[in-house]
Amino acid sequence: MVQFSVYCRVCNGYDDVEKHKARIRQYKPDNGSVRLLVITEKQYEKMELIIGNLVKEEKYAGFEQLSIF
């Protein structure tokens, strides 16, 4: 396990990515580390979801569609 928390942000182009990288550098934690992975929409589309046995919390999780404008 590499992380305890995973956060995702949709950016509109590499200029937006660089803006958020700078913000992360400005507010980096004194202890610990932040790993940043930039992927394109095409790479994201190729993601595979491998599911084992569902736990109780997952069975009742709702679904929300992400809309990008």
Distance bins in CASP14 RR format, pairs under 12 A and 6 or more apart:
PFRMAT RR
TARGET T0000
AUTHOR 0000-0000-0000
RMODE 2
METHOD distances of the structure
MODEL  1
2 33 0 0 0 0 0 1 0 0 0 0 0
2 34 0 0 0 0 0 1 0 0 0 0 0
2 35 1 0 0 1 0 0 0 0 0 0 0
2 37 0 0 0 0 0 1 0 0 0 0 0
3 32 0 0 0 0 0 1 0 0 0 0 0
3 33 0 0 0 0 1 0 0 0 0 0 0
3 34 0 0 0 0 1 0 0 0 0 0 0
3 35 1 0 0 1 0 0 0 0 0 0 0
3 36 0 0 0 0 0 1 0 0 0 0 0
3 37 0 0 0 0 0 1 0 0 0 0 0
4 32 0 0 0 0 0 1 0 0 0 0 0
4 33 0 0 0 0 0 1 0 0 0 0 0
4 34 0 0 0 0 0 1 0 0 0 0 0
4 35 0 0 0 0 0 1 0 0 0 0 0
5 29 0 0 0 0 0 1 0 0 0 0 0
5 32 0 0 0 0 0 1 0 0 0 0 0
5 34 0 0 0 0 0 1 0 0 0 0 0
5 35 0 0 0 0 0 1 0 0 0 0 0
6 34 0 0 0 0 0 1 0 0 0 0 0
6 35 0 0 0 0 1 0 0 0 0 0 0
6 36 0 0 0 0 0 1 0 0 0 0 0
6 37 0 0 0 0 1 0 0 0 0 0 0
7 20 0 0 0 0 0 1 0 0 0 0 0
7 24 0 0 0 0 1 0 0 0 0 0 0
7 34 0 0 0 0 1 0 0 0 0 0 0
7 35 0 0 0 0 0 1 0 0 0 0 0
7 36 0 0 0 0 0 1 0 0 0 0 0
7 37 0 0 0 0 0 1 0 0 0 0 0
8 20 0 0 0 0 0 1 0 0 0 0 0
8 36 0 0 0 0 0 1 0 0 0 0 0
8 37 0 0 0 0 1 0 0 0 0 0 0
8 38 0 0 0 0 0 1 0 0 0 0 0
8 39 0 0 0 0 1 0 0 0 0 0 0
8 44 0 0 0 0 1 0 0 0 0 0 0
8 47 0 0 0 0 0 1 0 0 0 0 0
8 66 0 0 0 0 1 0 0 0 0 0 0
9 16 0 0 0 0 1 0 0 0 0 0 0
9 17 0 0 0 0 1 0 0 0 0 0 0
9 19 0 0 0 0 0 1 0 0 0 0 0
9 20 1 0 0 1 0 0 0 0 0 0 0
9 21 0 0 0 0 0 1 0 0 0 0 0
9 23 0 0 0 0 0 1 0 0 0 0 0
9 24 0 0 0 0 1 0 0 0 0 0 0
9 36 0 0 0 0 0 1 0 0 0 0 0
9 37 0 0 0 0 0 1 0 0 0 0 0
9 38 0 0 0 0 0 1 0 0 0 0 0
9 39 0 0 0 0 0 1 0 0 0 0 0
9 66 0 0 0 0 0 1 0 0 0 0 0
9 68 0 0 0 0 0 1 0 0 0 0 0
10 16 0 0 0 0 1 0 0 0 0 0 0
10 17 0 0 0 0 0 1 0 0 0 0 0
10 20 0 0 0 0 0 1 0 0 0 0 0
10 38 0 0 0 0 0 1 0 0 0 0 0
10 39 0 0 0 0 0 1 0 0 0 0 0
10 40 0 0 0 0 0 1 0 0 0 0 0
10 41 0 0 0 0 1 0 0 0 0 0 0
10 44 0 0 0 0 1 0 0 0 0 0 0
10 66 1 0 0 1 0 0 0 0 0 0 0
10 67 0 0 0 0 0 1 0 0 0 0 0
10 68 1 0 0 1 0 0 0 0 0 0 0
10 69 0 0 0 0 0 1 0 0 0 0 0
11 17 1 0 1 0 0 0 0 0 0 0 0
11 18 0 0 0 0 1 0 0 0 0 0 0
11 19 0 0 0 0 1 0 0 0 0 0 0
11 20 1 0 0 1 0 0 0 0 0 0 0
11 21 0 0 0 0 1 0 0 0 0 0 0
11 23 0 0 0 0 0 1 0 0 0 0 0
11 36 0 0 0 0 0 1 0 0 0 0 0
11 38 0 0 0 0 1 0 0 0 0 0 0
11 39 0 0 0 0 0 1 0 0 0 0 0
11 40 0 0 0 0 0 1 0 0 0 0 0
11 41 0 0 0 0 0 1 0 0 0 0 0
11 44 0 0 0 0 0 1 0 0 0 0 0
11 68 0 0 0 0 0 1 0 0 0 0 0
12 18 0 0 0 0 0 1 0 0 0 0 0
12 19 0 0 0 0 0 1 0 0 0 0 0
12 20 0 0 0 0 0 1 0 0 0 0 0
12 41 0 0 0 0 0 1 0 0 0 0 0
12 68 0 0 0 0 1 0 0 0 0 0 0
12 69 0 0 0 0 1 0 0 0 0 0 0
13 19 0 0 0 0 1 0 0 0 0 0 0
13 20 0 0 0 0 0 1 0 0 0 0 0
13 38 0 0 0 0 1 0 0 0 0 0 0
13 40 0 0 0 0 1 0 0 0 0 0 0
13 41 0 0 0 0 1 0 0 0 0 0 0
13 68 0 0 0 0 0 1 0 0 0 0 0
14 20 0 0 0 0 0 1 0 0 0 0 0
14 21 0 0 0 0 1 0 0 0 0 0 0
14 38 0 0 0 0 1 0 0 0 0 0 0
14 40 0 0 0 0 1 0 0 0 0 0 0
15 21 0 0 0 0 0 1 0 0 0 0 0
15 22 0 0 0 0 0 1 0 0 0 0 0
16 22 0 0 0 0 0 1 0 0 0 0 0
16 23 0 0 0 0 0 1 0 0 0 0 0
16 38 0 0 0 0 0 1 0 0 0 0 0
17 23 0 0 0 0 0 1 0 0 0 0 0
17 24 0 0 0 0 0 1 0 0 0 0 0
17 36 0 0 0 0 1 0 0 0 0 0 0
17 37 0 0 0 0 0 1 0 0 0 0 0
17 38 1 0 1 0 0 0 0 0 0 0 0
17 39 0 0 0 0 0 1 0 0 0 0 0
17 40 0 0 0 0 0 1 0 0 0 0 0
18 24 0 0 0 0 0 1 0 0 0 0 0
18 25 0 0 0 0 0 1 0 0 0 0 0
18 36 0 0 0 0 0 1 0 0 0 0 0
18 38 0 0 0 0 1 0 0 0 0 0 0
19 25 0 0 0 0 0 1 0 0 0 0 0
19 26 0 0 0 0 0 1 0 0 0 0 0
20 26 0 0 0 0 0 1 0 0 0 0 0
20 27 0 0 0 0 0 1 0 0 0 0 0
20 34 0 0 0 0 0 1 0 0 0 0 0
20 36 0 0 0 0 1 0 0 0 0 0 0
20 38 0 0 0 0 1 0 0 0 0 0 0
21 27 0 0 0 0 0 1 0 0 0 0 0
21 28 0 0 0 0 0 1 0 0 0 0 0
21 34 0 0 0 0 0 1 0 0 0 0 0
21 36 1 0 0 1 0 0 0 0 0 0 0
21 37 0 0 0 0 0 1 0 0 0 0 0
21 38 0 0 0 0 1 0 0 0 0 0 0
22 28 0 0 0 0 0 1 0 0 0 0 0
22 36 0 0 0 0 0 1 0 0 0 0 0
23 34 0 0 0 0 0 1 0 0 0 0 0
23 36 0 0 0 0 0 1 0 0 0 0 0
24 33 0 0 0 0 0 1 0 0 0 0 0
24 34 1 0 1 0 0 0 0 0 0 0 0
24 35 0 0 0 0 0 1 0 0 0 0 0
24 36 1 0 0 1 0 0 0 0 0 0 0
24 38 0 0 0 0 0 1 0 0 0 0 0
25 34 0 0 0 0 1 0 0 0 0 0 0
25 36 0 0 0 0 1 0 0 0 0 0 0
26 34 0 0 0 0 0 1 0 0 0 0 0
27 34 0 0 0 0 1 0 0 0 0 0 0
28 34 1 0 1 0 0 0 0 0 0 0 0
28 35 0 0 0 0 0 1 0 0 0 0 0
28 36 0 0 0 0 0 1 0 0 0 0 0
37 43 0 0 0 0 1 0 0 0 0 0 0
37 44 0 0 0 0 0 1 0 0 0 0 0
38 44 0 0 0 0 0 1 0 0 0 0 0
39 45 0 0 0 0 1 0 0 0 0 0 0
39 46 0 0 0 0 1 0 0 0 0 0 0
39 47 0 0 0 0 1 0 0 0 0 0 0
40 46 0 0 0 0 1 0 0 0 0 0 0
40 47 0 0 0 0 0 1 0 0 0 0 0
41 47 0 0 0 0 0 1 0 0 0 0 0
41 66 0 0 0 0 0 1 0 0 0 0 0
41 68 0 0 0 0 1 0 0 0 0 0 0
44 66 0 0 0 0 0 1 0 0 0 0 0
44 68 0 0 0 0 0 1 0 0 0 0 0
49 58 0 0 0 0 0 1 0 0 0 0 0
51 58 0 0 0 0 1 0 0 0 0 0 0
51 59 0 0 0 0 0 1 0 0 0 0 0
52 58 0 0 0 0 1 0 0 0 0 0 0
53 59 0 0 0 0 0 1 0 0 0 0 0
54 60 0 0 0 0 1 0 0 0 0 0 0
54 61 0 0 0 0 1 0 0 0 0 0 0
55 61 0 0 0 0 1 0 0 0 0 0 0
END
